[in-house]
Amino acid sequence: MELEILLRRDRIIRVVGFDDAPFIRHAGNPVGVAGVVCAGTRFEGMVWGEVEADGWDGTDNLCKLLVGGKFLPQLHLVLLDGICLGGFNVIDLPLLATRLERPCVAVMRKVPNFDKIKNALERLPDSQKRLEIMGRAGKIYEYPPFYFQVFGANPQTIAKILGKLSDRGNVPEALRIAHLIGSAIVKGESGSQA
């Protein structure tokens, strides 16, 4: 069912929210990724995977966590905590949406500082390619308290849905829980900033 119809009928929207776990830069270890499935704001399940820090496998690995699994057929929307995992492992938002056949949204707490991002990227190989993939995600939409990029859905609809998916603060519950789980697995307890 299309997102607009679900909203209009006040139906429950099922999402998965992906966030990376804390990691030590330049350690060479894989970075954990929690994918939390929520029906509205209610936790229903999760997937766990890994990506390479500052690598190139993020889009593929998110697809592997969902394609062929039990959750994808139930999902209406895929949420990411930002456009990168594990530092600058950039997610190709249009490719992810196409492969999963679901709208995909990269949610941010504020508009990114692109000068800082470009400076940080210059320290990595293929910085131009990373910037190009970031650019594919398109315009950053501002519907305070939400800032996001979206592929496969209307931004106004997404802004309304993000409000329905948020229970505590300005972060959709699936992303908030994914952050807490990632922190707990790596550090032994969840952090305070979710």
Secondary structure, 3 states (H helix, E strand, C coil): CCHHHHHHCCCCCEEEEEEECCCCCCCCCEEEEEEEEEECCEEEEEEEEEEECCCCCHHHHHHHHHCCCCCHHHCCEEEEECCEECCCEECCHHHHHHHHCCCEEEEECCCCCHHHHHHHHCCCCCHHHHHHHHHHCCCCEEECCEEEEEECCCHHHHHHHHHHHECCCCCEHHHHHHHHHHHHHHHCCCCCCC
